Amino acid sequence: QVHLMESGGGSVQAGGSRRLSCAISGNTRSNCMGWFRQAPGKEREREGVATLFADGTPYFADSVKGRFTISQDADKTTLYLQMNNLKPEDSDMYYCAAAPLLAKPYCSEISKSNFPYWGQGTQVTVSS
């Protein structure tokens, strides 16, 4: 079992930065960790933002490349998403996810269907 809890959401102006955190408990040694986002009421449109494989390899959606980074602390108990140069279209609920047994090729897909464990989400609102 993996338990995830996001924090760090809030309101920010366009061009600003925000760092999201995800506290990980239970099995902290997942092969693949990820961040996803979705608009309220649009479960089927949960979009992959970034994933991080256990060897430190990150993967990013095209929409956030060059602006977002994903990282994890040394003891694997916290996952981060650093968001820079935020745009209004980045406004969404952001979710942390874990896939303990996922192989690297699947981690690179940044697909929600590969992740069995999810946090409750944290809202990010970017104003223009």
C-alpha positions in Angstrom: 0.0 0.0 0.0 1.1 3.5 -0.8 -0.5 6.6 0.8 0.0 10.0 -0.8 -0.9 13.5 0.3 -0.3 16.6 -1.8 0.3 20.1 -0.6 1.5 23.4 -1.9 -1.4 24.4 -4.1 -2.8 27.9 -4.2 -3.2 31.0 -6.3 -0.4 32.5 -8.3 -0.1 35.1 -11.0 0.9 34.2 -14.6 4.6 34.0 -14.9 5.0 33.0 -11.3 6.2 29.8 -9.7 4.8 27.2 -7.3 6.2 24.1 -5.7 3.9 21.2 -5.0 4.9 18.5 -2.5 3.6 14.9 -2.1 4.2 13.1 1.2 4.6 9.4 0.6 4.0 6.8 3.3 3.6 3.1 3.3 5.7 1.6 0.5 8.0 4.5 -0.3 10.0 2.6 -2.9 7.9 2.9 -6.0 9.4 2.3 -9.4 7.5 5.2 -10.9 6.1 8.4 -9.3 4.0 10.9 -11.2 2.1 14.1 -11.2 -1.2 14.5 -13.1 -3.8 17.2 -13.4 -7.5 17.6 -14.3 -10.2 20.2 -14.3 -13.0 19.8 -11.8 -15.6 17.3 -12.9 -13.4 16.0 -15.7 -12.2 12.6 -14.4 -11.7 11.2 -17.8 -9.4 14.0 -18.8 -6.8 13.5 -16.2 -3.7 14.7 -18.0 -0.2 13.4 -17.3 2.2 16.2 -16.3 5.5 14.4 -15.3 6.8 11.1 -14.1 10.0 10.1 -12.3 11.5 6.6 -12.6 13.5 5.1 -9.7 16.8 5.7 -11.4 16.1 9.4 -11.5 15.0 9.7 -15.1 12.2 12.3 -15.5 9.6 12.5 -18.2 7.5 15.5 -19.0 4.4 16.3 -21.0 5.1 18.6 -24.0 2.9 21.3 -22.4 5.3 21.7 -19.4 8.7 20.9 -20.8 11.2 23.5 -19.9 8.9 25.0 -17.2 8.3 22.2 -14.7 10.7 19.9 -12.9 10.0 16.7 -10.9 12.2 15.5 -8.1 12.2 13.3 -5.0 14.1 13.7 -1.7 16.8 11.2 -0.8 14.7 9.1 1.5 11.9 8.8 -1.1 9.3 10.2 1.3 8.5 13.3 -0.6 7.9 14.0 -4.3 8.1 17.5 -5.7 6.8 19.3 -8.7 8.5 22.7 -9.3 6.4 24.8 -11.6 7.9 27.9 -13.2 6.5 30.4 -15.7 3.0 29.4 -14.9 0.2 30.1 -17.3 -3.5 30.3 -16.8 -4.0 27.1 -18.6 -2.0 25.4 -15.9 -4.9 26.0 -13.5 -6.1 22.6 -12.4 -6.3 20.1 -9.6 -2.9 18.4 -9.3 -2.6 14.8 -8.2 0.4 12.8 -7.1 0.4 9.1 -8.1 2.6 6.0 -7.5 3.2 2.9 -9.4 5.3 0.6 -7.3 6.0 -2.1 -9.9 5.9 -0.1 -13.2 8.7 -0.8 -15.7 10.6 2.2 -17.1 9.0 2.1 -20.6 5.6 2.4 -19.1 6.7 5.2 -16.7 7.8 7.2 -19.7 4.2 7.1 -21.1 2.9 9.4 -18.3 -0.4 7.6 -18.5 -2.9 7.6 -15.6 -3.9 4.1 -16.4 -0.5 2.8 -15.2 -0.9 4.2 -11.7 -2.8 2.4 -9.0 -2.2 4.8 -6.1 -3.4 8.4 -5.9 -3.5 11.3 -3.6 -6.5 13.6 -3.0 -5.2 16.5 -5.1 -4.2 20.1 -4.5 -5.7 23.0 -6.5 -3.5 25.4 -8.4 -5.0 28.5 -9.8 -3.1 30.8 -12.2 -4.5 34.2 -12.8 -3.6 36.4 -15.8 
